[in-house]
Amino acid sequence: MCLPSRPSAPPPPAPDPMAMEAQRQQRAENQAVRSERKADVLEKGIRRARGGSGRRSLLSKTSKGGMGYYNEFL
């Protein structure tokens, strides 16, 4: 018993060189924007870290340390 063979699918069309170039340019633009944003975020983080906290009182009643952290009646 012979089964009929399926017709073969036509080969996919060749990619359009203009479309491929447009995609490449779009990817390059997206990469540039992404790297700019990443640099901005890194710069903000460095600026924040450099700001420091300054000198803190060891007698303060904050949760960040000092005698007030251990003894609330200080």
C-alpha positions in Angstrom: 0.0 0.0 0.0 1.5 3.3 -1.1 0.8 6.5 0.7 0.7 9.7 -1.3 3.6 12.0 -0.7 3.1 15.4 0.7 3.9 18.3 -1.6 7.1 20.0 -0.5 6.8 23.5 0.9 8.4 26.2 -1.2 11.7 27.5 0.1 11.4 30.7 2.3 12.0 33.9 0.4 15.5 35.4 0.5 15.8 38.1 3.2 15.5 41.7 2.0 18.9 43.4 2.3 17.3 46.8 3.0 15.2 45.3 5.8 18.2 43.6 7.3 20.2 46.9 7.2 17.3 48.7 8.9 17.2 46.1 11.6 20.9 46.4 12.1 20.7 50.2 12.4 17.7 49.9 14.9 19.7 47.4 17.0 22.7 49.8 17.1 20.5 52.7 18.1 18.9 50.7 20.8 22.3 49.5 22.1 23.5 53.2 22.2 20.4 54.3 24.2 20.8 51.3 26.6 24.5 52.0 27.2 23.7 55.7 27.9 21.0 54.8 30.4 23.3 52.3 32.1 26.1 55.0 32.3 23.6 57.5 33.8 22.5 55.0 36.5 26.1 54.1 37.3 27.0 57.8 37.6 24.0 58.5 39.9 25.0 55.6 42.1 28.6 56.8 42.3 27.4 60.3 43.2 25.2 59.0 45.9 28.0 56.8 47.3 30.5 59.7 47.3 28.0 61.9 49.2 28.8 60.0 52.4 26.9 60.3 55.6 29.2 62.7 57.4 29.9 62.6 61.0 27.2 61.0 63.1 26.5 61.5 66.8 27.1 58.5 69.0 24.5 59.8 71.4 21.6 60.0 68.9 18.4 58.1 69.4 18.2 56.7 65.9 18.1 53.2 64.7 21.4 53.9 62.8 23.6 53.3 65.9 24.9 55.2 68.8 24.0 54.8 72.5 20.3 55.6 71.8 20.1 52.4 69.8 20.9 50.4 72.9 19.3 52.6 75.6 16.1 54.4 74.6 16.2 56.5 77.8 19.4 58.2 76.9 
